[in-house]
Amino acid sequence: MIWLYGLSFFVILIDQITKWLVTMFMEVGERIAIVDSFLYLTSHRNQGAAWGILQGQMTFFYIITVIIVAFLVYYMQTQAKESKWSGIALSLLLAGAIGNFIDRLFRKEVVDFVDVYIGNYNYPIFNVADASLSIGVVLFLIATFIEEKKQKEAK
Ligand SMILES: CCC[C@@H]1OC(=O)[C@@H](C)C[C@H](C)CCCCC(=O)CCC[C@@H](CC)/C=C/C=C(\COC)CC[C@@H](O)[C@@H](O)C[C@H](O)CNC1=O
């Protein structure tokens, strides 16, 4: 159980270190090709949420994030004992929410740098916290689906 918070802490550490490196060694807008026409490191800032929605609504983001974190911690304390995978999913969601919260608190914007091109579609530039949130969402849905299937079969 406690190791789930360890996992969150580790992901938050990676998130903050990568963001710090980008702000230290790259100008905003600077781009480094990792895999040509597929993967770039592009130093980017976002005052909004996914796809840049709600630019500058920091107070809203603080409130939403505190609610999300409170809910996740409560759920980790009660529900995660059941299945390991939903525990890991909650831990990744917690890490992602806190990672971007730290940016919003101290930078008033979020640092993004993972720039992926799928075909000629340029996916919004994101960061480790976003990836952790997205993986957490997918993992949580899978864990919940498997859990329900098990309960149905048990009947
Ligand atoms: C990942 C959630 C976004 C993250 O939410 C957060 O912080 C949470 C904890 C707090 C928000 C204030 C509230 C959630 C709003 C819901 C939302 O937004 C719908 C999202 C769906 C999601 C499926 C899971 C898509 C994914 C998109 C992207 C990530 O793809 C990997 C593109 C990321 C780039 O636009 C990048 O510039 C974003 C920037 O880093 C700030 N990040 C955030 O606001």
The ligand as an SDF file (V2000), in Angstrom:
LIG
                    3D

 44 44  0  0  0  0  0  0  0  0999 V2000
   -3.3640   14.6930  -19.3460 C   0  0  0  0  0  0  0  0  0  0  0  0
   -4.4160   15.6450  -18.8560 C   0  0  0  0  0  0  0  0  0  0  0  0
   -3.9930   17.0780  -19.0410 C   0  0  0  0  0  0  0  0  0  0  0  0
   -3.4100   17.6610  -17.7460 C   0  0  0  0  0  0  0  0  0  0  0  0
   -4.4150   17.5880  -16.7160 O   0  0  0  0  0  0  0  0  0  0  0  0
   -4.0830   18.0020  -15.4420 C   0  0  0  0  0  0  0  0  0  0  0  0
   -3.0440   18.5350  -15.1470 O   0  0  0  0  0  0  0  0  0  0  0  0
   -5.1530   17.7110  -14.4050 C   0  0  0  0  0  0  0  0  0  0  0  0
   -4.5660   17.0350  -13.1990 C   0  0  0  0  0  0  0  0  0  0  0  0
   -5.8190   18.9610  -13.9550 C   0  0  0  0  0  0  0  0  0  0  0  0
   -6.6300   19.6340  -15.0490 C   0  0  0  0  0  0  0  0  0  0  0  0
   -6.6980   21.0950  -14.7290 C   0  0  0  0  0  0  0  0  0  0  0  0
   -8.0210   19.0560  -15.0800 C   0  0  0  0  0  0  0  0  0  0  0  0
   -8.1560   18.0090  -16.1280 C   0  0  0  0  0  0  0  0  0  0  0  0
   -8.7900   18.5590  -17.3790 C   0  0  0  0  0  0  0  0  0  0  0  0
   -9.2010   17.4220  -18.2540 C   0  0  0  0  0  0  0  0  0  0  0  0
   -8.4700   17.4240  -19.4990 C   0  0  0  0  0  0  0  0  0  0  0  0
   -7.6110   18.2560  -19.7290 O   0  0  0  0  0  0  0  0  0  0  0  0
   -8.8200   16.3280  -20.4460 C   0  0  0  0  0  0  0  0  0  0  0  0
   -7.5900   15.5240  -20.7280 C   0  0  0  0  0  0  0  0  0  0  0  0
   -7.9040   14.2280  -21.3650 C   0  0  0  0  0  0  0  0  0  0  0  0
   -6.6180   13.4970  -21.6010 C   0  0  0  0  0  0  0  0  0  0  0  0
   -6.8240   11.9960  -21.6040 C   0  0  0  0  0  0  0  0  0  0  0  0
   -6.2880   11.3620  -20.3960 C   0  0  0  0  0  0  0  0  0  0  0  0
   -5.9970   13.9680  -22.8690 C   0  0  0  0  0  0  0  0  0  0  0  0
   -4.6240   14.1210  -22.9770 C   0  0  0  0  0  0  0  0  0  0  0  0
   -4.0450   15.2790  -23.5960 C   0  0  0  0  0  0  0  0  0  0  0  0
   -2.7180   15.5440  -23.5390 C   0  0  0  0  0  0  0  0  0  0  0  0
   -1.7530   14.6410  -22.8280 C   0  0  0  0  0  0  0  0  0  0  0  0
   -1.3250   13.6060  -23.7100 O   0  0  0  0  0  0  0  0  0  0  0  0
   -0.4250   12.7250  -23.1030 C   0  0  0  0  0  0  0  0  0  0  0  0
   -2.1840   16.8020  -24.0960 C   0  0  0  0  0  0  0  0  0  0  0  0
   -1.5340   17.6260  -23.0160 C   0  0  0  0  0  0  0  0  0  0  0  0
   -1.0260   18.9490  -23.5310 C   0  0  0  0  0  0  0  0  0  0  0  0
   -2.1210   19.7410  -24.0060 O   0  0  0  0  0  0  0  0  0  0  0  0
   -0.2670   19.7300  -22.4460 C   0  0  0  0  0  0  0  0  0  0  0  0
    0.1100   21.0040  -22.9390 O   0  0  0  0  0  0  0  0  0  0  0  0
   -1.1140   19.8780  -21.2010 C   0  0  0  0  0  0  0  0  0  0  0  0
   -0.3470   20.5340  -20.0600 C   0  0  0  0  0  0  0  0  0  0  0  0
    0.8490   19.8010  -19.8060 O   0  0  0  0  0  0  0  0  0  0  0  0
   -1.2090   20.5840  -18.7970 C   0  0  0  0  0  0  0  0  0  0  0  0
   -1.7240   19.2680  -18.4590 N   0  0  0  0  0  0  0  0  0  0  0  0
   -2.9960   19.0860  -18.0000 C   0  0  0  0  0  0  0  0  0  0  0  0
   -3.7910   20.0030  -17.8030 O   0  0  0  0  0  0  0  0  0  0  0  0
  1  2  1  0
  2  3  1  0
  3  4  1  0
  4  5  1  0
  4 43  1  0
  5  6  1  0
  6  7  2  0
  6  8  1  0
  8  9  1  0
  8 10  1  0
 10 11  1  0
 11 12  1  0
 11 13  1  0
 13 14  1  0
 14 15  1  0
 15 16  1  0
 16 17  1  0
 17 18  2  0
 17 19  1  0
 19 20  1  0
 20 21  1  0
 21 22  1  0
 22 23  1  0
 22 25  1  0
 23 24  1  0
 25 26  2  0
 26 27  1  0
 27 28  2  0
 28 29  1  0
 28 32  1  0
 29 30  1  0
 30 31  1  0
 32 33  1  0
 33 34  1  0
 34 35  1  0
 34 36  1  0
 36 37  1  0
 36 38  1  0
 38 39  1  0
 39 40  1  0
 39 41  1  0
 41 42  1  0
 42 43  1  0
 43 44  2  0
M  END
$$$$
